[in-house]
Amino acid sequence: MTNDPVAVRPETPKDFDAIRKLNKKAFKGKSESKLVDAIRESDGFIPELSLVAETAGLVVGHILFSPILIKGPQGETPALALAPMAVLPDFQKRGVGSALVRRGLEECRRLGHKIVVVVGHDEYYPRFGFVRASDKGLRLPFEAPDEVFMALELAPGALSGVSGEVVYPREFHDVT
């Protein structure tokens, strides 16, 4: 392990293999790395929202935000899903994930996005402002504990008058 500073930057094609490997190590499987590849090849991919954390020339973390829709009585509301976010096991609990989330949310705001949802650790994401999505009138298209489905308004009031089911792109469903 190194104590070198961590830089967060957009991914480049030379990072693809390292991103695959770190997702496999962090999640102990291939589903997340396949998901990243599938999203990257999709029409909805936003290159500026696929970021890596790098230290001493080594890619140690990755975060991806993808377009989703919230379908409800108000019609369709665009939003983003934060998924996946991975950090190499040897670099976890050292601020790498937090740096990725903070920079990723900054980029989402800069690009004009207003809502982000995540299915993740309920003790981790609230530090960035995420709240229980059900309290905002949102629901998932699959079963998951209520406390792990969270939402964040990047613009104040972005979820006012918005409710319904999150619709993930087909890439999320096609990966096994």
Residue pairs with C-beta under 8 A, 6 or more apart in sequence:
1 90
1 91
2 55
2 56
2 58
4 55
4 56
5 55
6 53
6 54
6 55
6 60
6 61
6 95
6 96
6 99
7 53
7 54
7 55
8 51
8 52
8 53
8 54
8 99
8 100
8 103
9 51
9 52
9 54
10 47
10 48
10 50
10 51
10 52
11 19
11 47
11 50
11 51
11 52
11 62
15 52
15 59
15 62
16 37
16 40
18 52
18 58
18 59
19 33
19 36
19 52
19 59
19 62
20 33
20 36
20 37
21 33
22 59
22 60
22 61
22 62
22 86
22 87
22 88
23 32
23 33
23 36
23 62
23 84
23 86
24 30
24 32
24 33
25 88
25 89
26 32
26 86
26 87
26 88
26 89
26 92
27 33
27 84
27 86
31 175
31 176
32 84
32 86
34 175
34 176
35 83
35 84
35 171
35 172
35 175
36 50
36 62
36 64
36 84
38 171
38 174
38 175
39 45
39 64
39 66
39 169
39 171
40 50
42 169
42 171
44 66
44 67
44 169
45 66
46 65
46 66
46 67
46 111
48 107
48 111
49 64
49 65
49 66
49 80
49 104
49 107
49 108
49 111
50 62
50 63
50 64
50 65
51 62
51 63
51 64
51 100
51 103
51 104
51 107
52 59
52 61
52 62
53 59
53 60
53 61
53 62
53 87
53 91
53 96
53 99
53 100
54 60
55 91
60 87
60 88
60 90
60 91
60 96
61 85
61 86
61 87
61 88
61 91
61 96
61 97
61 99
61 100
62 84
62 85
62 86
62 100
63 82
63 84
63 85
63 86
63 100
63 101
63 104
64 82
64 83
64 84
64 85
65 80
65 81
65 82
65 104
65 107
65 108
65 113
65 116
66 80
66 81
66 83
66 168
66 169
66 171
66 172
67 78
67 79
67 80
67 81
67 169
68 78
68 79
68 80
68 81
68 117
68 166
68 167
68 168
68 169
69 76
69 77
69 78
69 79
69 166
69 167
70 76
70 77
70 78
70 79
70 115
70 138
70 162
70 163
70 164
70 165
70 166
70 167
71 164
71 165
71 167
72 137
72 162
72 163
72 164
72 165
73 163
73 164
74 161
74 162
74 163
74 164
77 115
77 162
77 164
78 113
78 114
78 115
79 113
79 114
79 115
79 116
79 117
79 166
80 108
80 113
80 115
80 116
80 117
81 116
81 117
81 118
81 166
81 168
81 172
82 101
82 104
82 116
82 117
82 118
82 120
83 118
83 119
83 172
85 97
85 100
85 101
85 104
85 120
87 96
87 97
87 100
97 124
98 127
98 128
101 125
101 128
102 128
105 116
105 128
105 152
105 154
108 116
108 154
109 154
109 155
113 154
114 153
114 154
114 155
114 158
115 151
115 152
115 153
115 154
115 158
115 159
115 162
116 130
116 151
116 152
116 154
117 133
117 138
117 149
117 150
117 151
117 152
117 166
118 125
118 130
118 149
118 150
118 151
118 152
119 140
119 144
119 148
119 149
119 150
120 148
120 150
121 148
122 145
122 147
122 148
122 150
125 150
126 150
128 152
129 152
129 153
130 150
130 151
130 152
131 150
131 151
131 152
132 146
132 147
132 149
132 150
132 151
133 139
133 140
133 149
133 150
133 151
133 166
134 146
134 149
136 151
136 159
136 162
136 163
137 159
137 162
137 163
137 164
138 149
138 151
138 159
138 162
138 163
138 164
138 165
138 166
139 149
139 164
139 165
139 166
140 149
140 165
140 166
141 165
141 166
141 167
141 168
151 159
153 159
